[in-house]
């Protein structure tokens, strides 16, 4: 590395964003410095965007990124110049969950690699995922990030799917769009409920069979009618309480419902909405390193993900990127870094 400083994104509060400069961090033993090629905005960043992040805390919660190892400080099996994706949650490396490749549930507490929207990041070995030569940067950041990994984890925890089933997706932010992409790949009939017009149009372009506007009537009742009794699976991909109500009311008896991403609070009628219908409920917050390799196998069998990206920016255009993303006027948004992409 010849540079001594790097640019990074800082959240200032009130949805204001600034690109600043500071020294490139030094790695501790067992850590690597990664020069970022592509990073992607996630909807889970929006609360921090609105409230701001103090100078004593992480500059931003960007956590979907891929790049090239610029310096490896005693990291086994990693060399300078290696292409890597980052799974940004690290654990102790010794507990049952870490040994299963699932550090997000580390008994000592998971820690996140900070400042993903930066020209350089420092990460421990357990967060580095080697990227094969046949995987382009943009597909890598999607497959190694939340947008595809978290819905895939949900599908596995739900016990898989069968072609010919019907699935409904509630909320088509990035996680919802990733869920739709998997469901279309597996051959399911798909129904989407989304409040924003831009994302309804995008879901239609991505192949959804039926796209509904929840402001125009009872979405659950419409799905019940369209499917003659309810959807086989429902994916709640929105933080809003109403989408959970719609999912529970739209799913058929013996159906399956997945809560994917974040939902701070919601009210459920256990008897009427879950117990009497004998539903299976699944939560999915992240995914494992092993699941990335499963996703990669599907990619090589024809899974296409690049169409999820609707907007590409340089880091200096971060204020515009976040403004459009927060307004729901994008699909997936990525930053492409000078000199690599």
NORMOTA-V463528 format. One line per field, one symbol per residue. phi: phi as a letter, one per 30 degrees, with the letter a starting at -180 (. if undefined). A space follows every 10 residues. Layout:
phi = ???
This chain:
phi = .cdcbbcacb dcjhicbbcc badddcddei cbccddcbbb dcddddeddd cibdddceda cebbabacdc acciddibbe jddbcccdcb bdibdedddd ibddcedcjd bcddidcbdb bcbdedcccd cdddcdeddd dddccdecdd ddedddddji bbejdcbccc jcdeddddde ddddddiddb bbcbdcdedd ddedddjedb cccddckddd dddeddchkk ddbbcccbdd ddddeddddc ddeidbbccb jbbeaacbce ddcbdddhdc cbcbcaacdd dedddddded ckdcbddddc bbbdddceed eddddddicb cdcbcccejb c
